[in-house]
Amino acid sequence: MTKRYFRLNEDMSSPERWVLDDTLDTQGKKVGARLYLNEVPIRFDGRLRVPILHPGSSLDYSLADAGDFPVVTEKVASTLAELAPGDVQLYLAEVDSRPEPYFLVNVARLVKCIDEATSEEVRYGEPEDNWPDRLGYYRSVYGMRIDPSKVGDAKVFRPWGYPAALLVAEEVKVALERTGATGLKFTEVTGPSPISDEERAYKRKCNELLDPPPAARRAAWSSLGTLDKLAVAPRAICYEWPGYRQNWAVIHREAGRLLLVSEGLSDPFIARMEPSVGFGLELALETEPTELPLDAIGRSWPYLLLERVSREVVAHEHVREKAKAGLLALEVEGNDMPTSLVTKEGSVGVLLGLESRTLPRQFPTPFGEVRLVTVKALLPAELEYVLTRGEEGPVELARRFSENGEEHVSRAQRRAVVSVLLE
């Protein structure tokens, strides 16, 4: 009879559950890096301490250290120690404000068992991920399936190549459930594939279309400065974007400024299932670091402005085509924008397509050339100038930006290059 195995995770269904922070030793130092996948148990003087990041209902099984380590009550720890003594390391710990003992669980046993052919989808790590070799090669594994014949005598283990997952044998699952422990969530990783051959073929085709463009964009961004891999900009599934993925990236420029760029407007139209450059453009807004705080990008005015411009680009073909062809002045909603940029009517003006001495007009991708469209925030006087000068307005404004060295860079606090009252 084929053995069954399950992925064990924390049950996230209760909104009132607590959230645990990083585990600390008696000196207040984090212990995670010293423990993770360490096959030789480490000795600590005194109990480890687990702070509570967000108060709430306590659980018998919780994840600390950003999901790396289970923190369990005594009944869970004793079950693991009884059934899988050679697979787990248990460290006595105290959770802030709780009188009962807890245990930090380290599972260092790795088993090469992921069945790529029957898993829903596996994504491989790229060289730029810079992962240590022993952590394997998977960036993500969806609908994981493992080959039970390769597990051997392991009962609690992590799959080689994807150690973020914690797997247990069926007998461990049954024993843990029998204790009535809270916080346990089991997902089977054996049995039939979760998707059909047709669905797998469709996903493979989607990946063939959607995987190449990001690599090409990242190569282009890297030529413009240093790509910030830690910056967290809002991401979303957006069905109005060609590949349904609305992403953003931040680039540190040599001059000390930050360049915020869209990622996804040049994806292939996934609904058509054919190679293309999508809308044929990506948007770029360069500004000062003080204007774009990396710890709160989603609330910054440069992001809000670029996101609102992207809505216009996505919604209106004439906006896209004019932006790709040359200069285009546009107005967007001014809510949450710096007052220096907002007009009396409550909007903010932008000039799209300004040429720059430091940014390329376009960049290559496997499916064709993509236009990099700059977005410059205008002061109200500059917007009025453009709107009252017809076709010559944007051209003259661009010339003046180039003359004073501003070019495409957006700042909320600066002097206007025109004065409507004097022109």
C-alpha positions as CSV (number, residue, x, y, z in Angstrom):
1,M,0.0,0.0,0.0
2,T,1.4,3.4,-1.0
3,K,2.3,5.6,1.9
4,R,0.6,9.0,2.2
5,Y,2.4,12.2,3.1
6,F,1.1,15.7,3.9
7,R,2.4,19.3,4.0
8,L,2.0,20.7,7.5
9,N,1.4,24.4,7.8
10,E,-0.2,26.9,10.2
11,D,-3.9,27.2,9.9
12,M,-4.4,30.9,8.9
13,S,-8.2,30.8,8.8
14,S,-8.8,32.5,12.1
15,P,-8.4,36.3,11.9
16,E,-8.1,36.4,15.7
17,R,-5.0,34.2,16.0
18,W,-1.7,35.5,17.2
19,V,1.3,36.1,15.1
20,L,4.8,35.3,16.4
21,D,8.0,37.2,15.7
22,D,11.6,36.1,15.4
23,T,13.0,33.8,18.0
24,L,15.7,35.2,20.3
25,D,18.3,33.7,22.6
26,T,19.0,34.9,26.2
27,Q,21.2,37.7,24.8
28,G,18.4,39.0,22.6
29,K,20.0,37.8,19.4
30,K,18.1,36.1,16.6
31,V,18.7,32.3,16.4
32,G,17.1,31.5,13.0
33,A,20.1,31.7,10.8
34,R,22.1,29.5,13.2
35,L,19.4,26.8,13.3
36,Y,17.8,26.5,9.9
37,L,18.6,23.1,8.3
38,N,21.4,22.6,10.8
39,E,21.8,18.8,11.1
40,V,23.8,19.1,14.3
41,P,21.7,20.4,17.2
42,I,23.0,23.6,18.7
43,R,23.2,24.2,22.5
44,F,21.7,27.3,24.0
45,D,22.1,28.5,27.6
46,G,18.6,29.0,29.0
47,R,15.3,29.1,27.2
48,L,14.8,30.7,23.8
49,R,12.2,33.5,23.7
50,V,9.5,34.1,21.1
51,P,8.0,37.6,21.1
52,I,4.4,38.0,20.0
53,L,4.3,40.3,16.9
54,H,0.5,40.6,17.0
55,P,-1.6,39.5,20.0
56,G,-4.5,37.1,19.5
57,S,-5.7,33.6,20.3
58,S,-2.8,31.3,21.1
59,L,-2.3,28.1,19.0
60,D,-0.7,24.8,19.7
61,Y,1.1,25.0,16.4
62,S,2.4,28.4,15.1
63,L,5.1,29.6,12.8
64,A,7.8,32.0,13.9
65,D,10.8,33.6,12.2
66,A,8.8,34.4,9.0
67,G,7.5,30.9,8.7
68,D,10.8,29.0,9.1
69,F,10.2,27.4,12.5
70,P,7.2,25.8,14.1
71,V,6.6,26.9,17.7
72,V,4.5,24.2,19.5
73,T,3.0,23.3,22.9
74,E,4.2,20.3,24.9
75,K,1.6,17.9,23.5
76,V,2.7,18.6,19.9
77,A,6.4,18.4,20.9
78,S,6.0,15.1,22.7
79,T,4.2,13.6,19.7
80,L,6.9,14.6,17.3
81,A,9.6,13.4,19.7
82,E,7.9,10.0,20.0
83,L,7.2,9.4,16.4
84,A,10.2,11.1,14.7
85,P,13.0,11.5,17.2
86,G,15.7,11.4,14.5
87,D,14.0,14.0,12.3
88,V,13.3,16.9,14.6
89,Q,15.3,19.1,17.0
90,L,13.3,20.5,19.9
91,Y,14.4,23.6,21.8
92,L,12.6,24.8,25.0
93,A,11.2,28.3,24.5
94,E,8.9,30.7,26.2
95,V,6.3,32.8,24.4
96,D,5.8,36.2,25.8
97,S,3.0,36.5,28.3
98,R,2.3,32.7,28.3
99,P,3.0,30.7,31.4
100,E,3.2,27.2,29.8
101,P,6.3,25.9,28.1
102,Y,6.7,26.0,24.3
103,F,9.2,24.3,22.0
104,L,10.9,25.6,18.8
105,V,11.0,22.8,16.2
106,N,13.9,22.6,13.7
107,V,13.5,20.0,10.9
108,A,16.9,19.6,9.2
109,R,16.2,16.3,7.4
110,L,16.1,16.9,3.6
111,V,14.7,14.3,1.2
112,K,14.9,14.6,-2.6
113,C,11.3,13.6,-3.4
114,I,9.5,16.3,-5.3
115,D,7.8,14.8,-8.4
116,E,8.0,17.5,-11.0
117,A,5.9,15.6,-13.5
118,T,2.9,15.3,-11.3
119,S,3.1,18.6,-9.3
120,E,0.9,21.4,-10.6
121,E,3.7,23.7,-11.4
122,V,7.4,24.1,-10.4
123,R,9.3,27.3,-10.9
124,Y,13.1,27.2,-10.9
125,G,15.4,29.6,-9.2
126,E,17.4,32.0,-11.4
127,P,21.2,32.8,-11.0
128,E,20.3,36.2,-9.7
129,D,18.5,34.7,-6.8
130,N,21.9,33.9,-5.3
131,W,20.6,31.0,-3.2
132,P,23.1,28.7,-1.5
133,D,23.5,25.5,-3.4
134,R,22.2,23.4,-0.5
135,L,18.8,25.2,-0.6
136,G,18.1,23.7,-4.0
137,Y,16.7,25.1,-7.2
138,Y,13.0,25.7,-6.8
139,R,11.6,29.2,-6.5
140,S,8.1,27.9,-6.0
141,V,6.2,24.7,-6.1
142,Y,2.4,24.8,-6.7
143,G,0.2,21.7,-6.1
144,M,3.2,19.8,-4.8
145,R,3.4,16.1,-5.3
146,I,6.2,13.9,-4.0
147,D,7.3,10.4,-4.9
148,P,6.6,8.2,-1.8
149,S,9.2,5.6,-2.9
150,K,12.0,8.1,-2.4
151,V,11.1,9.1,1.2
152,G,12.6,6.1,3.0
153,D,12.1,6.1,6.7
154,A,11.7,9.9,7.1
155,K,8.5,10.8,9.0
156,V,9.0,14.6,9.4
157,F,11.2,16.2,6.7
158,R,11.7,19.0,4.2
159,P,11.8,18.4,0.5
160,W,15.2,18.9,-1.1
161,G,15.1,21.9,-3.4
162,Y,12.2,23.5,-1.6
163,P,12.9,23.5,2.2
164,A,10.2,26.1,2.9
165,A,7.7,23.2,2.9
166,L,7.4,20.9,6.0
167,L,6.1,17.4,5.2
168,V,4.9,14.6,7.6
169,A,3.9,11.0,7.2
170,E,0.3,10.0,7.6
171,E,0.9,8.4,11.0
172,V,2.3,11.7,12.3
173,K,-0.7,13.6,10.9
174,V,-3.1,11.2,12.6
175,A,-1.3,11.4,15.9
176,L,-1.2,15.2,15.9
177,E,-4.9,15.4,15.1
178,R,-5.6,13.0,17.9
179,T,-4.1,15.4,20.4
180,G,-6.7,18.0,19.4
181,A,-4.0,20.6,18.8
182,T,-5.0,23.9,17.3
183,G,-3.3,25.6,14.4
184,L,-2.7,22.5,12.3
185,K,-3.4,22.5,8.5
186,F,-2.6,19.5,6.4
187,T,-2.5,19.3,2.6
188,E,-1.8,16.0,0.9
189,V,1.2,15.8,-1.3
190,T,0.7,12.3,-2.6
191,G,-2.0,10.8,-4.8
192,P,-3.2,11.9,-8.3
193,S,-1.9,15.1,-9.8
194,P,-4.1,18.1,-8.8
195,I,-4.5,19.2,-12.5
196,S,-5.2,17.4,-15.7
197,D,-2.8,17.0,-18.6
198,E,-4.7,19.7,-20.5
199,E,-4.4,22.1,-17.7
200,R,-0.7,21.4,-17.4
201,A,-0.2,22.0,-21.1
202,Y,-2.0,25.3,-20.8
203,K,0.1,26.4,-17.8
204,R,3.3,25.4,-19.7
205,K,2.2,27.5,-22.7
206,C,1.5,30.5,-20.4
207,N,4.9,30.2,-18.8
208,E,6.6,30.1,-22.2
209,L,4.9,33.4,-22.9
210,L,5.2,35.1,-19.6
211,D,8.7,34.0,-18.4
212,P,10.9,35.7,-21.0
213,P,9.7,39.3,-20.7
214,P,10.6,39.8,-17.0
215,A,14.1,38.6,-17.6
216,A,14.5,41.1,-20.5
217,R,13.0,43.9,-18.5
218,R,15.3,43.2,-15.6
219,A,18.3,43.2,-17.9
220,A,17.2,46.6,-19.2
221,W,16.7,47.9,-15.6
222,S,20.1,46.7,-14.5
223,S,21.7,48.7,-17.3
224,L,20.1,51.9,-15.8
225,G,21.4,51.4,-12.3
226,T,21.1,49.0,-9.4
227,L,17.8,47.1,-9.2
228,D,16.5,47.1,-5.6
229,K,15.5,43.5,-4.9
230,L,14.2,44.3,-1.5
231,A,11.9,47.2,-2.3
232,V,8.3,46.1,-2.0
233,A,5.9,47.9,-4.3
234,P,2.3,47.0,-4.6
235,R,1.6,44.0,-6.9
236,A,-1.8,42.8,-8.1
237,I,-3.6,40.5,-10.5
238,C,-5.1,43.0,-12.9
239,Y,-7.0,41.6,-15.8
240,E,-6.8,44.9,-17.7
241,W,-3.0,44.4,-18.0
242,P,-1.9,42.1,-20.9
243,G,-0.5,39.3,-18.7
244,Y,-2.8,40.0,-15.8
245,R,0.1,40.9,-13.6
246,Q,0.6,44.5,-12.4
247,N,4.1,44.9,-11.0
248,W,6.6,47.6,-10.3
249,A,10.4,47.8,-9.8
250,V,12.7,50.4,-8.2
251,I,16.1,51.2,-9.6
252,H,18.9,53.1,-7.8
253,R,20.4,55.6,-10.3
254,E,24.0,56.8,-10.2
255,A,22.9,60.4,-9.5
256,G,21.4,59.1,-6.2
257,R,17.8,59.3,-7.5
258,L,15.3,56.5,-7.7
259,L,13.6,55.3,-10.9
260,L,10.1,53.7,-10.5
261,V,9.1,51.6,-13.5
262,S,6.1,49.6,-14.4
263,E,6.5,45.9,-15.1
264,G,3.8,44.1,-17.1
265,L,2.4,46.6,-19.7
266,S,4.7,44.9,-22.2
267,D,3.7,41.3,-21.3
268,P,2.1,39.3,-24.1
269,F,-1.7,39.3,-24.1
270,I,-2.2,36.0,-22.3
271,A,-5.8,35.8,-23.5
272,R,-4.5,35.5,-27.1
273,M,-1.9,32.9,-26.3
274,E,0.6,34.3,-28.7
275,P,4.0,36.2,-28.5
276,S,3.7,40.0,-28.4
277,V,4.9,43.0,-26.5
278,G,1.4,43.7,-25.1
279,F,0.8,47.5,-25.1
280,G,4.3,48.0,-26.3
281,L,5.5,50.2,-23.5
282,E,6.5,50.5,-19.9
283,L,6.3,53.7,-17.7
284,A,9.2,55.3,-15.8
285,L,9.2,58.0,-13.2
286,E,12.5,59.2,-11.7
287,T,12.5,61.2,-8.5
288,E,14.5,61.9,-5.3
289,P,14.8,59.3,-2.5
290,T,13.0,61.7,-0.2
291,E,9.9,61.5,-2.5
292,L,9.8,57.7,-2.7
293,P,10.4,56.1,0.7
294,L,11.3,52.4,0.1
295,D,9.5,51.3,3.2
296,A,6.2,52.8,2.1
297,I,6.2,52.9,-1.7
298,G,2.5,52.2,-2.1
299,R,1.6,55.4,-0.1
300,S,4.1,57.6,-1.9
301,W,2.9,60.2,-4.4
302,P,5.3,59.0,-7.2
303,Y,3.7,55.6,-7.1
304,L,0.2,56.9,-6.9
305,L,0.9,59.1,-9.9
306,L,2.5,56.4,-12.0
307,E,-0.3,54.0,-11.1
308,R,-3.0,56.5,-12.2
309,V,-1.1,57.2,-15.4
310,S,-1.0,53.5,-16.1
311,R,-4.8,53.3,-15.8
312,E,-5.1,55.9,-18.5
313,V,-2.6,54.0,-20.7
314,V,-4.5,50.7,-20.2
315,A,-7.9,52.2,-20.8
316,H,-7.3,54.4,-23.8
317,E,-5.6,53.3,-27.0
318,H,-5.1,56.9,-28.2
319,V,-3.2,57.7,-25.0
320,R,-0.9,54.7,-25.5
321,E,-0.2,55.5,-29.2
322,K,0.5,59.2,-28.6
323,A,2.8,58.4,-25.6
324,K,4.8,55.9,-27.8
325,A,5.0,58.3,-30.7
326,G,6.1,61.5,-28.8
327,L,5.0,64.0,-26.2
328,L,1.6,63.9,-24.5
329,A,0.2,66.0,-21.7
330,L,-2.3,64.3,-19.5
331,E,-4.3,65.1,-16.3
332,V,-5.0,62.6,-13.6
333,E,-6.8,62.6,-10.2
334,G,-5.0,64.7,-7.6
335,N,-6.1,63.1,-4.4
336,D,-3.2,62.4,-2.0
337,M,-0.8,64.3,-4.2
338,P,1.5,67.1,-2.9
339,T,-0.4,70.4,-2.9
340,S,2.3,72.0,-5.0
341,L,1.3,69.7,-7.9
342,V,-2.5,69.9,-7.6
343,T,-4.4,72.4,-9.8
344,K,-7.4,74.4,-8.5
345,E,-9.6,71.8,-10.2
346,G,-8.0,69.0,-8.1
347,S,-6.0,67.3,-10.8
348,V,-2.3,66.7,-11.5
349,G,-0.7,67.2,-14.9
350,V,2.0,65.0,-16.4
351,L,4.0,65.1,-19.5
352,L,4.6,61.7,-21.1
353,G,7.4,60.8,-23.5
354,L,10.1,63.3,-22.6
355,E,13.5,62.3,-24.1
356,S,16.3,61.8,-21.7
357,R,20.1,61.8,-22.0
358,T,20.3,59.0,-19.4
359,L,17.4,56.8,-20.3
360,P,16.9,54.8,-23.5
361,R,14.0,55.4,-25.7
362,Q,13.3,51.7,-26.0
363,F,14.7,48.3,-25.0
364,P,14.7,44.8,-26.5
365,T,12.7,41.8,-25.4
366,P,12.4,38.4,-27.0
367,F,9.1,39.4,-28.6
368,G,10.1,42.8,-29.9
369,E,11.2,46.3,-28.9
370,V,9.4,48.1,-26.0
371,R,9.1,51.8,-25.6
372,L,10.2,53.3,-22.3
373,V,7.8,56.2,-21.7
374,T,9.0,58.7,-19.1
375,V,6.4,60.4,-16.8
376,K,7.1,63.9,-15.5
377,A,4.9,65.6,-12.9
378,L,4.0,69.1,-14.0
379,L,3.4,72.1,-11.8
380,P,0.0,73.8,-12.3
381,A,1.5,76.7,-14.2
382,E,3.3,74.2,-16.6
383,L,0.1,72.3,-17.2
384,E,-1.8,75.5,-18.0
385,Y,1.0,76.5,-20.4
386,V,0.7,73.2,-22.2
387,L,-3.1,73.3,-22.4
388,T,-3.1,76.8,-23.8
389,R,-0.3,76.5,-26.4
390,G,-1.7,73.6,-28.5
391,E,0.8,71.3,-30.2
392,E,3.7,73.6,-29.6
393,G,3.2,73.6,-25.8
394,P,4.6,70.2,-25.0
395,V,7.6,70.7,-27.3
396,E,8.5,74.1,-25.8
397,L,8.1,72.7,-22.3
398,A,10.3,69.8,-23.1
399,R,13.0,72.2,-24.5
400,R,12.9,74.2,-21.3
401,F,13.2,71.1,-19.1
402,S,16.2,70.0,-21.1
403,E,17.8,73.4,-20.9
404,N,17.6,73.7,-17.1
405,G,18.8,70.1,-16.6
406,E,15.5,68.8,-15.2
407,E,14.6,66.7,-18.2
408,H,12.3,63.8,-17.1
409,V,12.9,64.0,-13.3
410,S,9.8,64.6,-11.2
411,R,10.0,66.7,-8.0
412,A,7.1,68.1,-5.9
413,Q,9.2,71.1,-4.8
414,R,10.8,73.1,-7.6
415,R,10.4,76.3,-9.7
416,A,8.2,76.2,-12.7
417,V,10.0,76.7,-16.0
418,V,7.2,78.9,-17.3
419,S,5.1,81.7,-15.9
420,V,1.6,81.8,-17.5
421,L,1.1,85.4,-16.4
422,L,4.3,86.6,-18.2
423,E,4.2,84.4,-21.3
